Amino acid sequence: MAETAIDYGAVFKALPGMVALLTPDLVYADVNEEFVRVSGRSRDQLIGKYLFDVFPDNPNDPAATGMRNLEASLYRVLATGERDAMALQRYDVEDPERPGEWQKRYWSPVNAPLTGSDGEVVLILHRVEEVTELIRARGGSEGNRGSRARTLEAELYTRARELQELNERLRQAHSREREVALALQAAMLPAPRQVRNHPAAVRYRPAVGALNVCGDWYDLVDLVGGDRIGVAVGDVVGHGLEAAGVMGQLRSALSAASRVADGPAQALDVLGRYAHVIDGAESATAATTFIDCDRHLITYSSAGHPPPLLVHTDGRTEFLDQATDTPLDARPDPIPRPQAETTYAPGATLVLYTDGLIERRHEDIDKGLDRLADALRDHRGQDPETLADTVLSELLPPGGATDDTALIIVRL
């Protein structure tokens, strides 16, 4: 049997339910025929129009929440890249033939992301089932059946509102934990500052989602013996308050070890032994660099972490990936870790980061590393503070990353 090309445009138009495609700005990009029919709006009244200009809340109902709930769901999809099924919604619609008159309508919406090759959400598939008739129940005008229909409507609507309120309480509880964790993270991590005579910028962006906080850390320390500084970054698996506590312990331990260690490999050796006795430090990673500014020499070592990136003054980018080893607690009996060296000219830029900056769903990590190198090379003339903002703007998705992101930029 010969293969037949499928006209997906025709399939979309013929879908039996109401389906619309929305841009990240919540503008209608396309709608199927059922959406046009049930909504009572023509394609010209929908395509290219902002969703909530076409379907605002009923201004005569001060308790209306349909628009706010739908907007929150759509922004969750944009931020997380995950499907969001909403509770039953009452969302009144203005009668297209009688402006100013509003029809009581009930809907069951589901919003799903459509992602591009870079993993970012490029469209939202907005699927809606109208359940108004189900709520009203057939035969509502017939005596007891009408009474039962009204009872059913009230019961279903009440249960849907209860579910919505429960979800909102859960989000608020998660938000409070997130605030506590962020405050703890801010107290544990060093404040942004210049290291000796070298301008430095640090950025921390918690992941989108209430609990995705405080898994990453960074550190900048003055080392003894000449013009020497240490720059490190790490990543604790997990999120929330537990991850914040583990992060604080590991950062403090590496900071102390760096001040007395012979080099970054020995510092990570000490940290790896310490990680074995810390609950929650499983699979934690770290990268650290010792910079001798008098000799223009960087010595580095990595424990399962993405490689630091050195941007030379001529625009050449160099990933410091010649001393990469397993995560901190990977070996029951740790053996000495590797370290390597590289040189630089004054004015070079050293960048350390965590995987939230470069990783995307369903994408090879090399693409993220290439994006980072390109951004740093293209904007290497910017000062560290401006460069840090530029890098985050170009690499993080518009709705925020799905993993914590830490970034350190030092001008050498």
GUMI-922854 format. One record per residue (C-alpha): residue number from 1; chain; y negated, x, z. Coordinates in pm, 1 decimal. Each point is the difference from the previous one (the first is absolute). Layout:
<pts>
+-----+--------+----------+----------+----------+
! num ! chaine !        y !        x !        z !
+-----+--------+----------+----------+----------+
! NUM !      A !        Y !        X !        Z !
...
+-----+--------+----------+----------+----------+
</pts>
This chain:
<pts>
+-----+--------+----------+----------+----------+
! num ! chaine !        y !        x !        z !
+-----+--------+----------+----------+----------+
!   1 !      A !      0.0 !      0.0 !      0.0 !
!   2 !      A !   -335.3 !    147.7 !   -104.9 !
!   3 !      A !   -255.0 !     63.0 !    270.0 !
!   4 !      A !   -294.0 !   -239.7 !     -1.3 !
!   5 !      A !   -340.0 !    120.5 !    107.2 !
!   6 !      A !   -127.3 !   -199.2 !    295.0 !
!   7 !      A !   -353.3 !   -132.5 !    -21.6 !
!   8 !      A !   -100.2 !     42.2 !    364.5 !
!   9 !      A !   -339.6 !   -155.9 !    -67.3 !
!  10 !      A !    172.9 !   -318.9 !   -109.4 !
!  11 !      A !    233.7 !     20.3 !    302.8 !
!  12 !      A !   -298.9 !     28.7 !    232.7 !
!  13 !      A !   -172.3 !   -302.3 !   -152.8 !
!  14 !      A !    317.0 !   -210.1 !     23.3 !
!  15 !      A !     87.2 !     80.9 !    363.8 !
!  16 !      A !     67.3 !   -327.7 !    183.4 !
!  17 !      A !   -211.6 !     76.4 !    306.0 !
!  18 !      A !   -369.6 !     73.7 !     34.1 !
!  19 !      A !    -50.6 !    372.3 !    -61.4 !
!  20 !      A !   -320.0 !    201.3 !    -36.8 !
!  21 !      A !    -76.1 !    368.1 !    -40.1 !
!  22 !      A !   -294.0 !    127.9 !    205.5 !
!  23 !      A !   -182.9 !    329.6 !    -29.9 !
!  24 !      A !    -60.2 !    210.0 !    314.9 !
!  25 !      A !   -347.4 !   -163.0 !      5.5 !
!  26 !      A !    174.6 !   -340.7 !     25.1 !
!  27 !      A !   -106.4 !   -106.5 !   -347.0 !
!  28 !      A !    234.0 !   -207.8 !   -215.6 !
!  29 !      A !    151.3 !    220.3 !   -271.3 !
!  30 !      A !    245.3 !   -262.2 !   -127.1 !
!  31 !      A !    156.6 !   -331.7 !     99.5 !
!  32 !      A !    303.3 !   -185.0 !   -129.2 !
!  33 !      A !     -3.7 !   -351.8 !   -142.4 !
!  34 !      A !    124.8 !   -159.3 !    322.5 !
!  35 !      A !   -287.2 !    158.4 !    194.1 !
!  36 !      A !   -249.1 !   -153.1 !   -242.9 !
!  37 !      A !    167.5 !   -340.9 !     19.3 !
!  38 !      A !     35.7 !    -27.3 !    377.9 !
!  39 !      A !   -334.4 !    158.3 !     88.4 !
!  40 !      A !   -188.4 !   -230.5 !   -235.6 !
!  41 !      A !   -201.8 !    293.0 !   -134.0 !
!  42 !      A !     -7.6 !    125.5 !   -356.7 !
!  43 !      A !     79.8 !    360.1 !    -86.6 !
!  44 !      A !   -370.9 !     57.0 !    -69.8 !
!  45 !      A !    -79.6 !   -119.1 !    352.5 !
!  46 !      A !    251.3 !    249.2 !    142.9 !
!  47 !      A !     32.2 !    319.7 !   -204.8 !
!  48 !      A !   -258.4 !    260.5 !     98.7 !
!  49 !      A !   -116.2 !   -205.5 !    300.2 !
!  50 !      A !     11.6 !    103.2 !    365.9 !
!  51 !      A !    278.0 !   -192.3 !    175.2 !
!  52 !      A !   -213.1 !   -137.1 !    282.0 !
!  53 !      A !   -284.0 !   -102.9 !   -230.8 !
!  54 !      A !    250.5 !   -226.0 !   -174.4 !
!  55 !      A !    175.9 !   -116.3 !    315.5 !
!  56 !      A !   -230.5 !     20.2 !    305.8 !
!  57 !      A !     79.5 !   -162.3 !    332.1 !
!  58 !      A !    -89.2 !   -363.8 !     47.3 !
!  59 !      A !   -360.9 !     12.3 !    131.1 !
!  60 !      A !     50.0 !   -339.5 !    164.9 !
!  61 !      A !    278.6 !    131.1 !    222.5 !
!  62 !      A !   -131.1 !    245.5 !    262.3 !
!  63 !      A !    360.1 !     77.3 !    104.1 !
!  64 !      A !    108.7 !    104.4 !   -351.0 !
!  65 !      A !    184.4 !    332.2 !      1.7 !
!  66 !      A !    181.2 !      4.0 !   -334.3 !
!  67 !      A !   -239.6 !    235.4 !   -175.2 !
!  68 !      A !    -13.7 !    244.9 !    290.4 !
!  69 !      A !    378.9 !      6.6 !     36.4 !
!  70 !      A !     57.9 !     53.5 !   -371.5 !
!  71 !      A !   -261.4 !    275.2 !    -15.2 !
!  72 !      A !    165.4 !    180.8 !    293.1 !
!  73 !      A !    340.8 !    -20.7 !   -169.0 !
!  74 !      A !   -131.2 !    136.9 !   -329.6 !
!  75 !      A !   -170.8 !    292.5 !    170.3 !
!  76 !      A !    321.1 !     78.1 !    191.3 !
!  77 !      A !    182.6 !     25.1 !   -332.4 !
!  78 !      A !   -269.0 !    233.1 !   -137.5 !
!  79 !      A !      5.9 !    215.2 !    311.9 !
!  80 !      A !    375.7 !     25.0 !     53.8 !
!  81 !      A !    146.2 !    -46.6 !   -346.0 !
!  82 !      A !    243.5 !   -247.0 !    154.0 !
!  83 !      A !     80.5 !   -364.4 !    -77.6 !
!  84 !      A !   -160.3 !   -255.3 !    234.6 !
!  85 !      A !    141.6 !   -351.1 !     42.7 !
!  86 !      A !   -244.7 !   -234.6 !    169.1 !
!  87 !      A !     64.5 !   -291.2 !    229.7 !
!  88 !      A !    -60.7 !   -350.0 !   -131.3 !
!  89 !      A !   -373.5 !    -40.8 !    -62.3 !
!  90 !      A !   -230.4 !   -297.6 !    -16.2 !
!  91 !      A !   -255.4 !     98.8 !   -262.3 !
!  92 !      A !   -212.1 !   -289.0 !   -132.1 !
!  93 !      A !   -107.6 !      5.2 !   -365.0 !
!  94 !      A !   -308.6 !   -154.1 !   -152.7 !
!  95 !      A !     79.5 !   -278.3 !   -247.8 !
!  96 !      A !    -88.2 !    148.1 !   -341.1 !
!  97 !      A !   -103.1 !   -343.2 !   -127.2 !
!  98 !      A !   -197.1 !   -100.2 !    310.7 !
!  99 !      A !   -216.8 !    289.2 !    123.8 !
! 100 !      A !    -54.2 !    -20.4 !    374.8 !
! 101 !      A !    325.4 !   -185.1 !     63.5 !
! 102 !      A !    277.9 !    205.2 !    158.5 !
! 103 !      A !    374.0 !    -64.7 !    -20.0 !
! 104 !      A !    223.8 !     81.4 !    293.5 !
! 105 !      A !    260.1 !    243.7 !   -135.3 !
! 106 !      A !    283.0 !    204.5 !    152.8 !
! 107 !      A !    130.6 !    324.3 !   -148.9 !
! 108 !      A !    271.9 !    259.5 !     55.9 !
! 109 !      A !   -134.6 !    333.6 !   -136.8 !
! 110 !      A !    174.9 !    333.0 !    -59.0 !
! 111 !      A !   -193.8 !    311.2 !   -105.2 !
! 112 !      A !    172.1 !    305.1 !   -147.8 !
! 113 !      A !   -132.1 !    334.4 !   -127.0 !
! 114 !      A !     32.6 !    134.8 !   -352.5 !
! 115 !      A !    -38.8 !    378.4 !     13.3 !
! 116 !      A !    -96.4 !    256.2 !   -260.1 !
! 117 !      A !    167.9 !    331.9 !    -73.6 !
! 118 !      A !   -194.5 !    158.7 !    286.6 !
! 119 !      A !    136.4 !   -252.4 !    250.1 !
! 120 !      A !   -334.4 !   -174.4 !     49.4 !
! 121 !      A !    -32.6 !   -378.6 !    -17.7 !
! 122 !      A !   -153.4 !    -93.5 !   -334.6 !
! 123 !      A !     63.7 !   -375.5 !      8.6 !
! 124 !      A !    107.9 !   -261.6 !    252.7 !
! 125 !      A !    249.0 !   -265.5 !   -105.0 !
! 126 !      A !   -117.2 !   -315.2 !    177.9 !
! 127 !      A !    271.3 !   -267.3 !     -3.6 !
! 128 !      A !    -70.6 !   -340.9 !    150.6 !
! 129 !      A !    214.3 !   -306.0 !     54.6 !
! 130 !      A !   -187.1 !   -321.3 !     68.7 !
! 131 !      A !    178.2 !   -199.0 !    272.1 !
! 132 !      A !   -256.2 !   -274.5 !     49.8 !
! 133 !      A !    239.2 !   -274.2 !   -108.5 !
! 134 !      A !    273.4 !    136.6 !    223.7 !
! 135 !      A !   -237.5 !     -9.3 !    293.8 !
! 136 !      A !   -111.1 !   -351.3 !    -75.7 !
! 137 !      A !    360.9 !   -103.6 !    -60.0 !
! 138 !      A !     92.8 !   -261.0 !   -252.2 !
! 139 !      A !    -37.7 !   -358.8 !    106.6 !
! 140 !      A !   -269.5 !     77.4 !    252.4 !
! 141 !      A !   -148.1 !   -347.6 !    -28.3 !
! 142 !      A !    321.0 !   -182.2 !     93.6 !
! 143 !      A !    -17.8 !    -95.1 !    366.4 !
! 144 !      A !    207.3 !    230.3 !    219.1 !
! 145 !      A !     57.7 !    239.8 !   -289.7 !
! 146 !      A !   -375.4 !     40.6 !    -21.4 !
! 147 !      A !    -14.7 !     70.8 !    370.7 !
! 148 !      A !    282.0 !    253.2 !    -33.9 !
! 149 !      A !   -180.8 !    164.8 !   -290.5 !
! 150 !      A !   -316.0 !     38.6 !    205.3 !
! 151 !      A !    206.9 !    140.6 !    286.1 !
! 152 !      A !    173.0 !    241.4 !   -238.8 !
! 153 !      A !   -334.3 !    113.4 !   -141.3 !
! 154 !      A !   -141.1 !     61.0 !    346.1 !
! 155 !      A !    314.5 !    179.7 !    114.1 !
! 156 !      A !     22.5 !    230.3 !   -302.4 !
! 157 !      A !   -368.0 !     77.8 !      6.8 !
! 158 !      A !      4.8 !     66.7 !    374.5 !
! 159 !      A !    300.3 !    233.1 !    -34.1 !
! 160 !      A !   -167.5 !    186.5 !   -284.8 !
! 161 !      A !   -318.9 !     44.6 !    202.4 !
! 162 !      A !    201.5 !    118.2 !    299.9 !
! 163 !      A !    174.6 !    257.1 !   -218.6 !
! 164 !      A !   -332.4 !    115.9 !   -138.4 !
! 165 !      A !   -151.9 !     28.1 !    348.1 !
! 166 !      A !    306.6 !    191.3 !    124.6 !
! 167 !      A !    -30.7 !    245.5 !   -289.1 !
! 168 !      A !   -367.5 !     44.3 !     76.8 !
! 169 !      A !     71.2 !     67.1 !    368.1 !
! 170 !      A !    257.3 !    260.8 !    -99.5 !
! 171 !      A !   -249.9 !    168.4 !   -231.4 !
! 172 !      A !   -260.1 !      1.5 !    276.8 !
! 173 !      A !    250.3 !    153.8 !    243.4 !
! 174 !      A !     87.5 !    267.0 !   -254.2 !
! 175 !      A !   -368.7 !     58.0 !    -60.8 !
! 176 !      A !    -60.3 !     60.1 !    371.8 !
! 177 !      A !    285.7 !    252.3 !     11.1 !
! 178 !      A !   -149.3 !    166.2 !   -306.9 !
! 179 !      A !   -339.5 !     30.8 !    171.9 !
! 180 !      A !    159.6 !    156.1 !    308.2 !
! 181 !      A !    202.4 !    240.3 !   -213.5 !
! 182 !      A !   -304.2 !    101.9 !   -202.2 !
! 183 !      A !   -197.6 !     64.5 !    318.4 !
! 184 !      A !    288.3 !    211.0 !    130.8 !
! 185 !      A !     18.0 !    185.9 !   -330.4 !
! 186 !      A !   -373.2 !     70.5 !      5.4 !
! 187 !      A !     27.7 !    137.3 !    353.5 !
! 188 !      A !    291.7 !    226.4 !    -90.9 !
! 189 !      A !   -134.1 !    145.6 !   -323.9 !
! 190 !      A !   -285.2 !    251.4 !    -13.2 !
! 191 !      A !   -340.1 !   -120.5 !   -112.0 !
! 192 !      A !   -115.9 !    109.3 !   -347.8 !
! 193 !      A !   -186.9 !    327.3 !     23.9 !
! 194 !      A !    -75.1 !    327.3 !   -173.2 !
! 195 !      A !    263.1 !    266.3 !     70.3 !
! 196 !      A !   -184.4 !    322.7 !     71.9 !
! 197 !      A !   -225.3 !     37.4 !   -305.3 !
! 198 !      A !    215.3 !   -209.2 !   -230.4 !
! 199 !      A !    -99.7 !   -360.9 !    -78.9 !
! 200 !      A !    288.0 !   -239.2 !     57.1 !
! 201 !      A !     58.2 !   -371.4 !    -50.1 !
! 202 !      A !    279.1 !   -213.1 !    143.2 !
! 203 !      A !     95.2 !   -355.6 !    -85.9 !
! 204 !      A !    254.1 !   -235.3 !    152.7 !
! 205 !      A !     86.2 !   -331.1 !   -162.3 !
! 206 !      A !    252.8 !   -221.6 !    176.2 !
! 207 !      A !    239.7 !   -187.7 !   -222.1 !
! 208 !      A !    -65.1 !   -357.1 !    -97.1 !
! 209 !      A !    173.4 !   -232.6 !    247.0 !
! 210 !      A !    -39.6 !    -61.1 !    368.7 !
! 211 !      A !    260.8 !    245.4 !    125.7 !
! 212 !      A !    -38.8 !    279.4 !   -255.2 !
! 213 !      A !   -208.2 !    236.5 !    209.6 !
! 214 !      A !      3.4 !    337.8 !    166.3 !
! 215 !      A !    296.7 !    167.1 !   -166.4 !
! 216 !      A !   -200.6 !    292.4 !   -143.3 !
! 217 !      A !   -199.6 !    279.3 !    159.9 !
! 218 !      A !   -206.8 !    305.1 !    -82.6 !
! 219 !      A !   -137.4 !    299.3 !    187.3 !
! 220 !      A !   -252.9 !    279.7 !    -46.8 !
! 221 !      A !      6.0 !    290.4 !    246.2 !
! 222 !      A !   -172.8 !    332.3 !     48.6 !
! 223 !      A !    253.6 !    283.4 !      9.5 !
! 224 !      A !    -42.3 !    321.5 !    195.0 !
! 225 !      A !    -60.7 !    327.4 !   -176.3 !
! 226 !      A !   -287.9 !      5.4 !   -245.9 !
! 227 !      A !   -123.0 !   -278.8 !   -224.4 !
! 228 !      A !    324.1 !   -199.1 !      0.0 !
! 229 !      A !     58.7 !   -375.1 !      2.6 !
! 230 !      A !    303.8 !   -224.9 !      0.2 !
! 231 !      A !     16.7 !   -325.1 !   -197.4 !
! 232 !      A !    298.0 !   -232.4 !     40.7 !
! 233 !      A !    115.2 !   -348.7 !    -83.1 !
! 234 !      A !    306.2 !   -203.7 !     95.8 !
! 235 !      A !    174.5 !   -332.6 !    -35.8 !
! 236 !      A !    202.2 !   -192.9 !    257.3 !
! 237 !      A !    241.9 !   -258.4 !   -136.3 !
! 238 !      A !    -92.2 !   -349.8 !    115.3 !
! 239 !      A !   -317.6 !   -175.8 !    102.1 !
! 240 !      A !   -170.1 !   -152.2 !    299.9 !
! 241 !      A !    -42.8 !    118.4 !    354.8 !
! 242 !      A !    333.2 !    183.2 !     20.9 !
! 243 !      A !    -81.3 !    204.3 !   -308.4 !
! 244 !      A !   -345.7 !     69.9 !    141.4 !
! 245 !      A !    151.0 !    142.6 !    316.7 !
! 246 !      A !    241.6 !    223.5 !   -192.2 !
! 247 !      A !   -279.0 !    109.6 !   -232.0 !
! 248 !      A !   -215.0 !    106.8 !    294.1 !
! 249 !      A !    278.9 !    206.4 !    153.5 !
! 250 !      A !     84.3 !    181.9 !   -323.0 !
! 251 !      A !   -360.9 !     71.2 !    -89.4 !
! 252 !      A !    -73.1 !    141.8 !    343.2 !
! 253 !      A !    316.1 !    212.7 !     -5.4 !
! 254 !      A !    -78.8 !    147.4 !   -343.1 !
! 255 !      A !   -360.5 !     64.4 !     97.1 !
! 256 !      A !    114.5 !    198.8 !    304.6 !
! 257 !      A !    275.4 !    182.7 !   -188.4 !
! 258 !      A !   -238.2 !    100.0 !   -281.4 !
! 259 !      A !   -227.1 !    182.6 !    243.1 !
! 260 !      A !    277.1 !    234.2 !    115.4 !
! 261 !      A !    240.2 !     13.5 !   -297.1 !
! 262 !      A !     23.2 !    296.4 !   -235.2 !
! 263 !      A !    -26.9 !   -233.1 !   -299.1 !
! 264 !      A !     41.9 !   -358.6 !   -118.4 !
! 265 !      A !    379.0 !     27.6 !    -33.2 !
! 266 !      A !     36.7 !     97.9 !    364.8 !
! 267 !      A !   -234.6 !   -280.6 !    102.1 !
! 268 !      A !    220.7 !   -251.1 !   -185.8 !
! 269 !      A !    311.5 !    156.9 !    156.1 !
! 270 !      A !   -141.4 !    -76.7 !    343.9 !
! 271 !      A !   -104.2 !   -349.6 !   -106.1 !
! 272 !      A !    344.9 !    -70.6 !   -145.7 !
! 273 !      A !    171.0 !     89.7 !    328.1 !
! 274 !      A !   -245.9 !   -222.9 !    185.0 !
! 275 !      A !     60.9 !   -288.7 !   -243.8 !
! 276 !      A !    370.1 !      1.0 !     94.0 !
! 277 !      A !    -82.9 !   -123.6 !    350.3 !
! 278 !      A !   -260.0 !   -260.7 !   -104.0 !
! 279 !      A !    127.8 !   -352.0 !    -57.7 !
! 280 !      A !   -148.1 !   -134.1 !   -320.0 !
! 281 !      A !    -54.7 !    341.5 !   -161.4 !
! 282 !      A !    298.6 !    -40.6 !   -230.7 !
! 283 !      A !    -78.4 !    112.6 !   -355.7 !
! 284 !      A !   -360.1 !     87.2 !     88.1 !
! 285 !      A !   -160.4 !    244.1 !   -244.6 !
! 286 !      A !   -284.6 !    248.8 !     21.2 !
! 287 !      A !   -178.0 !    265.5 !   -204.5 !
! 288 !      A !   -219.6 !    270.7 !    147.0 !
! 289 !      A !   -215.4 !    276.7 !   -140.0 !
! 290 !      A !   -146.5 !    309.1 !    166.9 !
! 291 !      A !   -311.8 !    114.7 !   -185.0 !
! 292 !      A !   -129.1 !    356.7 !     37.2 !
! 293 !      A !   -354.7 !    -34.6 !   -128.1 !
! 294 !      A !    -69.0 !    375.5 !     25.2 !
! 295 !      A !    291.4 !     85.2 !   -231.6 !
! 296 !      A !    -24.4 !   -321.9 !   -208.2 !
! 297 !      A !    366.0 !    -62.6 !     72.4 !
! 298 !      A !    185.9 !   -327.7 !     70.8 !
! 299 !      A !    339.4 !     10.7 !    171.2 !
! 300 !      A !    183.8 !   -330.6 !     -0.6 !
! 301 !      A !    321.8 !   -179.9 !     87.2 !
! 302 !      A !    121.1 !   -357.0 !    -43.2 !
! 303 !      A !    260.8 !   -202.9 !    187.3 !
! 304 !      A !     96.8 !   -266.6 !   -252.0 !
! 305 !      A !   -363.3 !    -84.3 !    -77.0 !
! 306 !      A !   -183.7 !    -30.8 !   -335.2 !
! 307 !      A !   -149.3 !    339.1 !    -93.7 !
! 308 !      A !   -362.8 !     89.5 !     77.7 !
! 309 !      A !   -218.5 !     41.1 !   -307.4 !
! 310 !      A !   -237.6 !    289.8 !    -64.7 !
! 311 !      A !   -276.1 !    -54.7 !   -255.9 !
! 312 !      A !   -132.0 !    333.4 !   -126.4 !
! 313 !      A !   -362.8 !     43.6 !    -99.3 !
! 314 !      A !     90.9 !     11.0 !   -370.2 !
! 315 !      A !    166.7 !   -343.0 !     23.7 !
! 316 !      A !    358.0 !    124.7 !     16.4 !
! 317 !      A !    212.0 !   -201.4 !    243.3 !
! 318 !      A !    284.5 !    154.3 !    197.9 !
! 319 !      A !    249.3 !   -195.2 !    204.4 !
! 320 !      A !    111.8 !    204.0 !    299.8 !
! 321 !      A !    369.1 !    -81.9 !    -41.5 !
! 322 !      A !    173.6 !    336.3 !     40.1 !
! 323 !      A !     86.6 !    -47.3 !    367.3 !
! 324 !      A !    136.9 !   -352.7 !     24.3 !
! 325 !      A !    277.3 !    -76.6 !    247.7 !
! 326 !      A !    169.3 !   -299.2 !    164.3 !
! 327 !      A !   -178.2 !   -248.3 !    233.5 !
! 328 !      A !    -71.0 !    107.7 !    354.9 !
! 329 !      A !    319.0 !   -118.8 !    169.7 !
! 330 !      A !    240.6 !     31.3 !   -294.5 !
! 331 !      A !    213.7 !    281.4 !    146.2 !
! 332 !      A !    181.5 !    -21.4 !    335.3 !
! 333 !      A !    -39.0 !    377.5 !     32.8 !
! 334 !      A !   -328.4 !     92.0 !   -167.6 !
! 335 !      A !    -17.5 !    318.8 !   -205.4 !
! 336 !      A !   -319.9 !    186.4 !    -86.6 !
! 337 !      A !   -206.2 !   -190.0 !   -254.5 !
! 338 !      A !   -142.8 !    160.2 !   -314.1 !
! 339 !      A !   -363.2 !     79.2 !    -57.3 !
! 340 !      A !   -195.0 !    124.6 !   -299.3 !
! 341 !      A !   -344.0 !    138.3 !    -82.7 !
! 342 !      A !   -262.5 !    -47.9 !   -267.2 !
! 343 !      A !   -350.6 !    133.5 !    -52.4 !
! 344 !      A !   -324.3 !   -173.3 !    -89.7 !
! 345 !      A !   -361.2 !     77.6 !    -87.7 !
! 346 !      A !   -288.9 !   -123.3 !    217.1 !
! 347 !      A !    -93.2 !   -354.6 !    -97.3 !
! 348 !      A !    359.0 !   -116.7 !    -53.4 !
! 349 !      A !    107.2 !   -333.2 !    150.1 !
! 350 !      A !    310.0 !    -58.3 !    212.3 !
! 351 !      A !    138.3 !   -352.1 !     24.8 !
! 352 !      A !    271.7 !   -131.3 !    230.8 !
! 353 !      A !    111.9 !   -363.9 !     -4.5 !
! 354 !      A !    281.0 !   -241.4 !     81.5 !
! 355 !      A !    222.1 !   -187.4 !   -242.0 !
! 356 !      A !   -197.5 !   -324.4 !     19.7 !
! 357 !      A !   -256.1 !    164.6 !   -227.5 !
! 358 !      A !    239.4 !     78.5 !   -283.8 !
! 359 !      A !    303.1 !   -229.3 !     18.5 !
! 360 !      A !     24.7 !   -331.1 !   -185.5 !
! 361 !      A !    286.3 !   -248.2 !    -25.0 !
! 362 !      A !    234.8 !     58.2 !   -291.8 !
! 363 !      A !   -182.2 !    317.6 !   -105.3 !
! 364 !      A !    106.3 !    362.7 !     -2.1 !
! 365 !      A !   -189.2 !    198.4 !    263.2 !
! 366 !      A !    -99.8 !    259.0 !   -262.0 !
! 367 !      A !   -235.5 !   -255.2 !   -153.8 !
! 368 !      A !   -179.9 !    -33.9 !    331.3 !
! 369 !      A !    -23.7 !    376.4 !     38.4 !
! 370 !      A !   -143.7 !     26.2 !   -351.7 !
! 371 !      A !   -259.5 !   -268.8 !     80.4 !
! 372 !      A !   -105.4 !    191.6 !    309.0 !
! 373 !      A !    -28.9 !    330.5 !   -186.8 !
! 374 !      A !   -202.0 !   -162.3 !   -279.0 !
! 375 !      A !   -241.4 !   -168.6 !    240.0 !
! 376 !      A !    -59.4 !    319.5 !    198.7 !
! 377 !      A !    -45.6 !    210.8 !   -311.6 !
! 378 !      A !   -238.4 !   -249.4 !   -162.2 !
! 379 !      A !   -218.9 !    -32.9 !    309.7 !
! 380 !      A !     34.6 !    348.1 !    153.5 !
! 381 !      A !   -377.7 !     49.0 !     -4.4 !
! 382 !      A !    -51.8 !   -273.2 !    259.7 !
! 383 !      A !    -44.5 !     85.7 !    366.0 !
! 384 !      A !    307.1 !    -73.2 !    218.3 !
! 385 !      A !   -134.5 !   -327.3 !    142.2 !
! 386 !      A !    -81.4 !   -142.5 !   -342.5 !
! 387 !      A !    319.8 !    137.9 !   -147.5 !
! 388 !      A !    211.0 !   -166.5 !    269.8 !
! 389 !      A !   -151.8 !   -339.6 !    -78.4 !
! 390 !      A !     45.1 !     55.7 !   -373.0 !
! 391 !      A !    367.4 !     91.8 !     38.4 !
! 392 !      A !     74.5 !   -306.2 !    213.1 !
! 393 !      A !   -185.6 !   -223.7 !   -243.2 !
! 394 !      A !    191.9 !    130.7 !   -300.5 !
! 395 !      A !    347.0 !     25.2 !    153.6 !
! 396 !      A !     35.5 !   -290.0 !    242.3 !
! 397 !      A !     68.8 !   -349.5 !   -140.9 !
! 398 !      A !   -298.8 !   -241.1 !     13.6 !
! 399 !      A !    165.8 !   -207.9 !    270.9 !
! 400 !      A !     96.4 !    302.0 !    211.3 !
! 401 !      A !    311.9 !    212.5 !     28.0 !
! 402 !      A !    331.8 !   -125.5 !    133.1 !
! 403 !      A !     43.3 !    316.6 !    207.4 !
! 404 !      A !   -233.6 !    188.6 !    230.6 !
! 405 !      A !   -213.9 !    263.6 !   -167.4 !
! 406 !      A !   -149.6 !    314.1 !    152.0 !
! 407 !      A !   -211.6 !    242.7 !   -200.4 !
! 408 !      A !   -160.1 !    334.5 !     89.8 !
! 409 !      A !   -229.8 !    192.8 !   -232.4 !
! 410 !      A !   -131.4 !    346.5 !     93.7 !
! 411 !      A !   -238.4 !    207.2 !   -209.8 !
! 412 !      A !    101.5 !    363.3 !     45.4 !
+-----+--------+----------+----------+----------+
</pts>
